[in-house]
Amino acid sequence: MVELRALTIVVAALAFGCVAALLTASAPAPLSAVAHAHPEPGDVDGDTVRDEVDNCPTIPNGSQLNTDGDPSGDACDADDDNDGVADASDNCRIVSNPDQAPGETPGRGAACPPQDKDGDRLFDEDDNCIDTVNPDQRDLDGDDRGDACDRDDDGDRYDDGYDNCPVIYNPDQADLDRDGLGSACDAEELIAGAPPGGGTGNVAPGAGAPAAAADRSAPRVTVAVGKRQRLGDAGPALVVSASCSEACSLEAVVGANASAARKARLGRRNVVLARGSWSLAAAGRTYLFARWRPIARRLRAGRRLTAVLRLTAADAAGNRRTLSRRIEMRR
């Protein structure tokens, strides 16, 4: 009995911690915490590279970048280019230049003129997504591939488009209420148990309805989605991260106007490419899965389509706010 009670307390504490993180945290955990959050057998640092072939077995470095080709990857090598000058003071960290001849840019050697392919003001050698703008350099799973260009942000071996919790590690993909949102990131399951039939969590009218009716302010909303979507990698749905300043229902619609559809040879009318909805029972952050419609799959290889994501949030009083984001789609 004592052991059972102790186990119950531990499970409750874990559930509460997951809910708090889901509803209140918008930034990823520190790298040191993420790196050891889910060590796999034979993969101590959790970067999806097995220890026996990992060139930095205790430091996450999924890319295994190793500039000088020695036994140690750049993530754990004090001299990445093996030029005898430690990285901390090397003015060309990944280009061998033992003479350290200065270049035109302060702090940069002549051997490595600065390059910034994506224009996010980070030099390529320090950018974890050299082809994708990501000045925040967020890397949730610590695999040294930034979230903006990482197909598996949480490192659970499920690509984001197929992952029912794209930024929470859940290799079992459990979904007890079968609503499309994994149990590990479903606030309803964690707080109050799964609603009958896999409900969407809409806030039911009750004693607070009169107060809500007096509310005339639209909710504050944020939305984040990849600006470039390759349909071959996207899975069955577009993953949209959103937050709302209060309890609200959310709807995401991806569409293209007649001109864009015509250029992509998808017809001559406005088209809806994906749609999904979800709701929050309180202020917080969640994920919507906008399921691709068959017409989106008709986009042919080599063609691009400029689409628009519109996220609409509505609170209990009926106040609405809509945000739009442009998306480039290609096969």
SESETI-645610 format. One record per residue (C-alpha): residue number from 1; x, z, y. Coordinates in nm, 2 decimals. Layout:
ATOM    k       X       Z       Y
ATOM  NUM       X       Z       Y
...
***
This chain:
ATOM    k       X       Z       Y
ATOM    1    0.00    0.00    0.00
ATOM    2    0.28    0.08    0.24
ATOM    3    0.45   -0.24    0.16
ATOM    4    0.13   -0.44    0.22
ATOM    5    0.07   -0.27    0.55
ATOM    6    0.42   -0.34    0.66
ATOM    7    0.39   -0.71    0.56
ATOM    8    0.06   -0.73    0.76
ATOM    9    0.23   -0.59    1.07
ATOM   10    0.52   -0.84    1.04
ATOM   11    0.28   -1.14    1.00
ATOM   12    0.07   -1.03    1.29
ATOM   13    0.38   -0.99    1.51
ATOM   14    0.50   -1.33    1.41
ATOM   15    0.16   -1.49    1.49
ATOM   16    0.15   -1.32    1.83
ATOM   17    0.50   -1.44    1.91
ATOM   18    0.41   -1.80    1.82
ATOM   19    0.10   -1.78    2.04
ATOM   20    0.29   -1.64    2.33
ATOM   21    0.55   -1.91    2.30
ATOM   22    0.29   -2.18    2.27
ATOM   23    0.08   -2.07    2.57
ATOM   24    0.34   -1.95    2.81
ATOM   25    0.67   -2.12    2.75
ATOM   26    0.72   -2.46    2.90
ATOM   27    1.10   -2.48    2.86
ATOM   28    1.28   -2.50    2.52
ATOM   29    1.46   -2.20    2.39
ATOM   30    1.83   -2.16    2.46
ATOM   31    2.05   -2.37    2.24
ATOM   32    2.19   -2.07    2.05
ATOM   33    1.84   -1.96    1.96
ATOM   34    1.73   -2.30    1.85
ATOM   35    2.04   -2.38    1.65
ATOM   36    1.98   -2.10    1.40
ATOM   37    1.60   -2.09    1.42
ATOM   38    1.56   -2.28    1.09
ATOM   39    1.88   -2.31    0.89
ATOM   40    1.83   -2.53    0.58
ATOM   41    2.01   -2.47    0.25
ATOM   42    2.34   -2.65    0.29
ATOM   43    2.29   -2.71    0.66
ATOM   44    2.39   -2.39    0.85
ATOM   45    2.35   -2.52    1.20
ATOM   46    2.02   -2.70    1.13
ATOM   47    2.13   -3.04    1.28
ATOM   48    2.01   -3.24    0.97
ATOM   49    2.36   -3.31    0.86
ATOM   50    2.47   -3.13    0.54
ATOM   51    2.76   -2.89    0.56
ATOM   52    2.99   -3.07    0.33
ATOM   53    2.99   -3.38    0.55
ATOM   54    2.92   -3.22    0.89
ATOM   55    3.22   -3.25    1.12
ATOM   56    3.10   -2.94    1.31
ATOM   57    2.92   -2.74    1.04
ATOM   58    2.83   -2.44    1.26
ATOM   59    2.75   -2.62    1.59
ATOM   60    2.45   -2.86    1.60
ATOM   61    2.57   -3.22    1.65
ATOM   62    2.33   -3.45    1.48
ATOM   63    2.51   -3.76    1.62
ATOM   64    2.84   -3.66    1.46
ATOM   65    3.02   -3.81    1.76
ATOM   66    3.40   -3.79    1.70
ATOM   67    3.59   -3.98    1.96
ATOM   68    3.95   -3.93    1.83
ATOM   69    3.86   -3.96    1.46
ATOM   70    4.01   -3.63    1.36
ATOM   71    3.84   -3.38    1.12
ATOM   72    3.65   -3.21    1.41
ATOM   73    3.35   -3.37    1.60
ATOM   74    3.35   -3.37    1.97
ATOM   75    3.10   -3.07    1.98
ATOM   76    3.37   -2.84    1.83
ATOM   77    3.69   -3.02    1.93
ATOM   78    3.89   -2.88    2.23
ATOM   79    4.05   -3.22    2.29
ATOM   80    3.81   -3.50    2.22
ATOM   81    4.04   -3.79    2.29
ATOM   82    4.35   -3.63    2.14
ATOM   83    4.56   -3.70    2.44
ATOM   84    4.72   -3.35    2.46
ATOM   85    4.50   -3.25    2.76
ATOM   86    4.23   -3.00    2.68
ATOM   87    3.87   -3.12    2.76
ATOM   88    3.82   -2.84    3.01
ATOM   89    4.09   -2.99    3.24
ATOM   90    4.09   -3.36    3.12
ATOM   91    3.97   -3.60    3.39
ATOM   92    3.89   -3.85    3.11
ATOM   93    3.75   -3.64    2.83
ATOM   94    3.68   -3.92    2.58
ATOM   95    3.95   -4.17    2.70
ATOM   96    4.31   -4.10    2.61
ATOM   97    4.51   -4.07    2.94
ATOM   98    4.79   -3.82    2.90
ATOM   99    4.92   -3.92    3.25
ATOM  100    4.59   -3.80    3.41
ATOM  101    4.62   -4.07    3.68
ATOM  102    4.34   -4.00    3.93
ATOM  103    4.07   -4.26    3.99
ATOM  104    3.86   -4.34    4.30
ATOM  105    3.59   -4.09    4.21
ATOM  106    3.70   -3.72    4.26
ATOM  107    3.76   -3.55    3.93
ATOM  108    3.76   -3.88    3.74
ATOM  109    4.07   -4.05    3.60
ATOM  110    4.16   -4.41    3.66
ATOM  111    4.13   -4.48    3.28
ATOM  112    3.75   -4.40    3.28
ATOM  113    3.56   -4.53    3.58
ATOM  114    3.22   -4.35    3.58
ATOM  115    2.93   -4.52    3.40
ATOM  116    2.56   -4.43    3.42
ATOM  117    2.37   -4.68    3.22
ATOM  118    2.02   -4.53    3.27
ATOM  119    2.07   -4.42    3.63
ATOM  120    1.99   -4.05    3.58
ATOM  121    2.30   -3.94    3.77
ATOM  122    2.47   -3.82    3.45
ATOM  123    2.79   -4.00    3.33
ATOM  124    2.74   -4.15    2.99
ATOM  125    2.99   -3.93    2.81
ATOM  126    2.79   -3.63    2.92
ATOM  127    2.44   -3.78    2.88
ATOM  128    2.26   -3.71    2.55
ATOM  129    2.04   -4.01    2.61
ATOM  130    2.25   -4.28    2.77
ATOM  131    1.97   -4.54    2.77
ATOM  132    1.68   -4.31    2.87
ATOM  133    1.65   -4.13    3.20
ATOM  134    1.65   -3.76    3.12
ATOM  135    1.83   -3.55    3.40
ATOM  136    1.70   -3.23    3.24
ATOM  137    1.90   -3.30    2.92
ATOM  138    1.65   -3.11    2.71
ATOM  139    1.74   -3.10    2.34
ATOM  140    1.49   -2.88    2.16
ATOM  141    1.64   -2.89    1.82
ATOM  142    2.01   -2.88    1.94
ATOM  143    2.11   -3.19    1.75
ATOM  144    2.28   -3.34    2.07
ATOM  145    2.02   -3.61    2.10
ATOM  146    1.80   -3.54    2.40
ATOM  147    1.43   -3.50    2.35
ATOM  148    1.37   -3.81    2.56
ATOM  149    1.53   -4.03    2.29
ATOM  150    1.50   -3.82    1.98
ATOM  151    1.24   -3.94    1.73
ATOM  152    1.23   -3.59    1.58
ATOM  153    1.24   -3.33    1.87
ATOM  154    1.20   -3.02    1.65
ATOM  155    1.43   -3.13    1.37
ATOM  156    1.18   -3.07    1.09
ATOM  157    1.24   -3.42    0.95
ATOM  158    0.91   -3.56    1.06
ATOM  159    0.92   -3.81    1.34
ATOM  160    0.72   -3.70    1.64
ATOM  161    0.45   -3.97    1.59
ATOM  162    0.38   -3.84    1.24
ATOM  163    0.44   -3.47    1.31
ATOM  164    0.13   -3.25    1.36
ATOM  165    0.35   -3.01    1.57
ATOM  166    0.60   -3.24    1.73
ATOM  167    0.80   -2.97    1.91
ATOM  168    0.75   -2.68    1.67
ATOM  169    0.95   -2.67    1.35
ATOM  170    0.70   -2.70    1.06
ATOM  171    0.83   -2.89    0.76
ATOM  172    0.53   -2.80    0.55
ATOM  173    0.29   -2.97    0.80
ATOM  174    0.02   -2.72    0.71
ATOM  175   -0.31   -2.78    0.89
ATOM  176   -0.56   -2.52    0.76
ATOM  177   -0.86   -2.63    0.97
ATOM  178   -0.78   -3.00    0.92
ATOM  179   -0.82   -3.08    1.29
ATOM  180   -0.50   -3.28    1.32
ATOM  181   -0.30   -3.01    1.50
ATOM  182   -0.06   -2.82    1.27
ATOM  183   -0.12   -2.45    1.19
ATOM  184    0.22   -2.36    1.34
ATOM  185    0.11   -2.48    1.69
ATOM  186   -0.27   -2.45    1.68
ATOM  187   -0.37   -2.16    1.91
ATOM  188   -0.71   -2.13    1.75
ATOM  189   -0.58   -2.08    1.40
ATOM  190   -0.32   -1.83    1.52
ATOM  191   -0.55   -1.63    1.75
ATOM  192   -0.89   -1.64    1.60
ATOM  193   -0.88   -1.83    1.27
ATOM  194   -0.98   -2.19    1.22
ATOM  195   -1.32   -2.28    1.36
ATOM  196   -1.58   -2.41    1.11
ATOM  197   -1.54   -2.78    1.05
ATOM  198   -1.22   -2.81    1.25
ATOM  199   -1.37   -2.78    1.60
ATOM  200   -1.18   -2.89    1.91
ATOM  201   -1.17   -2.55    2.07
ATOM  202   -1.40   -2.63    2.36
ATOM  203   -1.50   -2.31    2.55
ATOM  204   -1.86   -2.23    2.48
ATOM  205   -2.09   -2.13    2.77
ATOM  206   -2.15   -1.76    2.79
ATOM  207   -2.17   -1.46    3.03
ATOM  208   -1.90   -1.62    3.24
ATOM  209   -2.10   -1.94    3.31
ATOM  210   -2.24   -1.83    3.65
ATOM  211   -1.89   -1.75    3.78
ATOM  212   -1.76   -2.08    3.65
ATOM  213   -2.04   -2.26    3.83
ATOM  214   -1.91   -2.13    4.16
ATOM  215   -1.56   -2.27    4.09
ATOM  216   -1.51   -2.58    4.30
ATOM  217   -1.13   -2.63    4.24
ATOM  218   -1.00   -2.88    3.99
ATOM  219   -0.75   -2.75    3.74
ATOM  220   -0.38   -2.80    3.80
ATOM  221   -0.26   -3.03    3.53
ATOM  222    0.08   -3.17    3.40
ATOM  223    0.14   -3.45    3.15
ATOM  224    0.45   -3.57    2.98
ATOM  225    0.48   -3.88    2.76
ATOM  226    0.76   -4.12    2.67
ATOM  227    0.77   -4.41    2.92
ATOM  228    0.87   -4.65    2.65
ATOM  229    0.69   -4.67    2.32
ATOM  230    0.80   -4.88    2.02
ATOM  231    0.49   -4.92    1.80
ATOM  232    0.70   -4.95    1.49
ATOM  233    0.83   -4.60    1.54
ATOM  234    0.53   -4.44    1.70
ATOM  235    0.33   -4.35    1.39
ATOM  236   -0.05   -4.33    1.40
ATOM  237   -0.08   -4.16    1.74
ATOM  238    0.08   -4.13    2.08
ATOM  239    0.20   -3.77    2.13
ATOM  240    0.11   -3.65    2.48
ATOM  241    0.22   -3.31    2.61
ATOM  242   -0.01   -3.16    2.87
ATOM  243   -0.08   -2.83    3.05
ATOM  244   -0.38   -2.69    3.23
ATOM  245   -0.39   -2.40    3.48
ATOM  246   -0.71   -2.27    3.32
ATOM  247   -0.94   -2.32    3.02
ATOM  248   -1.02   -2.69    3.02
ATOM  249   -1.10   -2.99    2.80
ATOM  250   -0.85   -3.28    2.80
ATOM  251   -0.89   -3.65    2.72
ATOM  252   -0.61   -3.90    2.70
ATOM  253   -0.69   -4.27    2.71
ATOM  254   -0.43   -4.55    2.69
ATOM  255   -0.54   -4.88    2.83
ATOM  256   -0.43   -5.21    2.97
ATOM  257   -0.60   -5.43    3.23
ATOM  258   -0.71   -5.78    3.16
ATOM  259   -0.40   -5.93    3.32
ATOM  260   -0.16   -5.72    3.10
ATOM  261   -0.37   -5.79    2.79
ATOM  262   -0.37   -6.16    2.85
ATOM  263    0.01   -6.17    2.89
ATOM  264    0.05   -5.98    2.57
ATOM  265   -0.21   -6.21    2.40
ATOM  266   -0.44   -5.93    2.32
ATOM  267   -0.74   -6.10    2.48
ATOM  268   -0.87   -6.16    2.83
ATOM  269   -1.05   -5.82    2.90
ATOM  270   -0.95   -5.47    2.97
ATOM  271   -0.86   -5.30    2.64
ATOM  272   -0.84   -4.94    2.52
ATOM  273   -0.53   -4.90    2.30
ATOM  274   -0.55   -4.53    2.21
ATOM  275   -0.77   -4.23    2.27
ATOM  276   -0.75   -3.86    2.19
ATOM  277   -0.89   -3.53    2.31
ATOM  278   -0.82   -3.16    2.28
ATOM  279   -0.90   -2.84    2.47
ATOM  280   -0.75   -2.51    2.58
ATOM  281   -0.93   -2.18    2.56
ATOM  282   -0.71   -2.05    2.84
ATOM  283   -0.43   -2.16    3.07
ATOM  284   -0.14   -2.30    2.88
ATOM  285    0.03   -2.61    2.72
ATOM  286   -0.09   -2.81    2.43
ATOM  287   -0.05   -3.15    2.26
ATOM  288   -0.29   -3.44    2.23
ATOM  289   -0.27   -3.71    1.97
ATOM  290   -0.41   -4.04    2.11
ATOM  291   -0.48   -4.24    1.80
ATOM  292   -0.38   -4.60    1.82
ATOM  293   -0.67   -4.85    1.78
ATOM  294   -0.63   -5.16    1.57
ATOM  295   -0.59   -5.38    1.87
ATOM  296   -0.26   -5.20    1.96
ATOM  297   -0.12   -5.31    1.63
ATOM  298   -0.18   -5.67    1.72
ATOM  299    0.11   -5.66    1.97
ATOM  300    0.35   -5.91    1.83
ATOM  301    0.73   -5.87    1.78
ATOM  302    0.92   -5.96    2.10
ATOM  303    0.63   -5.90    2.33
ATOM  304    0.59   -5.62    2.58
ATOM  305    0.27   -5.47    2.72
ATOM  306    0.24   -5.26    3.03
ATOM  307   -0.02   -5.00    2.97
ATOM  308   -0.14   -4.69    3.15
ATOM  309   -0.21   -4.34    3.01
ATOM  310   -0.49   -4.16    3.19
ATOM  311   -0.52   -3.79    3.12
ATOM  312   -0.84   -3.62    3.25
ATOM  313   -0.89   -3.25    3.25
ATOM  314   -1.23   -3.09    3.31
ATOM  315   -1.29   -2.71    3.35
ATOM  316   -1.60   -2.51    3.26
ATOM  317   -1.75   -2.57    3.61
ATOM  318   -1.72   -2.95    3.57
ATOM  319   -1.43   -2.99    3.81
ATOM  320   -1.21   -3.28    3.70
ATOM  321   -0.86   -3.40    3.76
ATOM  322   -0.70   -3.72    3.63
ATOM  323   -0.33   -3.81    3.61
ATOM  324   -0.19   -4.15    3.53
ATOM  325    0.14   -4.25    3.37
ATOM  326    0.27   -4.61    3.31
ATOM  327    0.39   -4.69    2.96
ATOM  328    0.58   -4.99    2.84
ATOM  329    0.48   -5.08    2.48
ATOM  330    0.66   -5.32    2.25
ATOM  331    0.67   -5.39    1.88
***
